[in-house]
Amino acid sequence: MSAARFFVAGKVQGVWFRASTREQALALGLRGYANNLVDGRVEVLAVGDEAALARLAEWLGHGPAQARVDRVIREPAREDEASEGFVCG
């Protein structure tokens, strides 16, 4: 089991980014959350198989059709930071 925190910058708020991220994460069997940050970025914490995290990271690089992703930063995280399921805050 692996864990990662992603910070996604660009036009990622108000374009269904968090809900779409939740759909992707659940389809990949990941747990965690997606939250809007006050600086306009979206923070995503995901826990699960490393291959699934890599697929999520790839998807975060473009997001849903309405989004414009300028940058994705991946940082290590701890597995215990995520509860069961995947929530949007």
matplotlib code that plots the C-alpha trace (Angstrom):
import matplotlib.pyplot as plt

x = [0.0, 1.3, 0.1, 0.6, -0.6, -1.1, -1.4, -3.1, -2.8, -4.6, -8.3, -9.3, -12.0, -15.6, -15.1, -16.2, -12.5, -13.1, -16.1, -14.4, -11.3, -13.5, -15.0, -11.5, -10.1, -13.0, -12.7, -9.0, -9.8, -8.2, -9.3, -8.6, -10.0, -10.0, -10.2, -10.2, -7.5, -7.9, -5.1, -7.1, -5.4, -6.9, -5.3, -5.7, -4.7, -4.8, -4.0, -3.8, -1.8, 1.2, 0.0, -3.4, -1.7, 0.3, -2.8, -4.5, -1.5, -1.7, -5.4, -4.8, -2.4, -5.4, -8.5, -12.1, -12.8, -13.7, -10.4, -7.0, -4.2, -1.0, 1.0, 0.7, 3.1, 3.3, 4.5, 4.7, 1.9, 1.0, -1.6, -3.3, -4.1, -7.1, -10.2, -12.2, -13.8, -13.0, -14.6, -14.7, -14.3]
y = [0.0, 3.5, 7.0, 10.3, 13.9, 15.8, 19.6, 20.5, 24.0, 25.7, 26.1, 23.3, 24.9, 25.2, 22.7, 19.4, 18.6, 17.1, 15.1, 13.7, 12.9, 11.0, 9.0, 8.2, 7.3, 5.0, 3.2, 2.7, 1.3, 4.2, 5.9, 9.5, 12.9, 15.9, 19.4, 22.9, 25.1, 28.9, 29.6, 28.0, 24.7, 21.3, 19.0, 15.2, 12.6, 9.0, 5.7, 2.4, 0.3, 2.2, 1.4, 2.9, 6.0, 6.3, 6.1, 8.7, 11.0, 10.7, 11.6, 14.5, 15.9, 16.8, 16.3, 16.6, 18.3, 21.7, 21.9, 23.3, 21.8, 23.8, 21.7, 18.7, 18.3, 14.9, 14.5, 11.5, 11.0, 8.5, 5.8, 6.7, 10.2, 8.8, 7.2, 4.6, 5.7, 8.9, 12.2, 15.7, 18.5]
z = [0.0, -0.9, -0.2, -2.1, -1.8, -5.0, -5.5, -8.8, -10.1, -13.0, -13.7, -11.3, -9.1, -10.3, -13.1, -11.4, -10.7, -7.2, -8.1, -11.2, -9.2, -6.7, -9.6, -10.9, -7.5, -6.6, -10.0, -9.3, -5.8, -4.0, -0.8, 0.3, -0.4, -2.8, -1.3, -2.7, -1.3, -0.7, -3.3, -6.1, -6.2, -5.4, -2.9, -3.5, -0.9, -2.3, -0.7, -2.5, -4.9, -6.5, -10.0, -9.2, -7.8, -11.0, -13.1, -10.9, -11.2, -15.0, -15.0, -12.7, -15.3, -17.5, -15.3, -16.6, -19.9, -18.3, -16.4, -17.4, -15.4, -15.3, -12.8, -10.6, -7.6, -5.9, -2.4, -0.1, 2.4, 5.2, 4.7, 8.0, 6.7, 4.7, 6.1, 4.1, 0.9, -1.1, -0.1, -1.5, 1.0]

ax = plt.figure().add_subplot(projection="3d")
ax.plot(x, y, z, "-o")
ax.set_aspect("equal")
plt.show()
